[in-house]
């Protein structure tokens, strides 16, 4: 059974930073960026997959866009949406370097 993550409250909790950090670290290329959003692409089997990530959670369609990212990642990585959600939840903490204390 495949789980589809569609709950807007759950999707709205993800940070754009986590989503873009994960995309960057997993081989996606930032094709466009503006104050409103970024567009990421990745070549898969001779085709280009594209996802749009809003820059903030303030947009009404933020949960829908995050769902589309999760859906694309699940297809590209051949993993469940639940696994992708778990990964995105911790992505920013995995790539932000710790500051050394003096």
Buried (B, 14 or more C-beta within 10 A) or exposed (E): EEEEBEEEEBBEBBBBBBBBBBBBEBEBEEBEEEEEBBBBBBEEEEEEBEBBBBBEBEBEEBBEBBBBBBBBBBEBEEEBBBBBBEBBBEBBEEBEEEEEEE
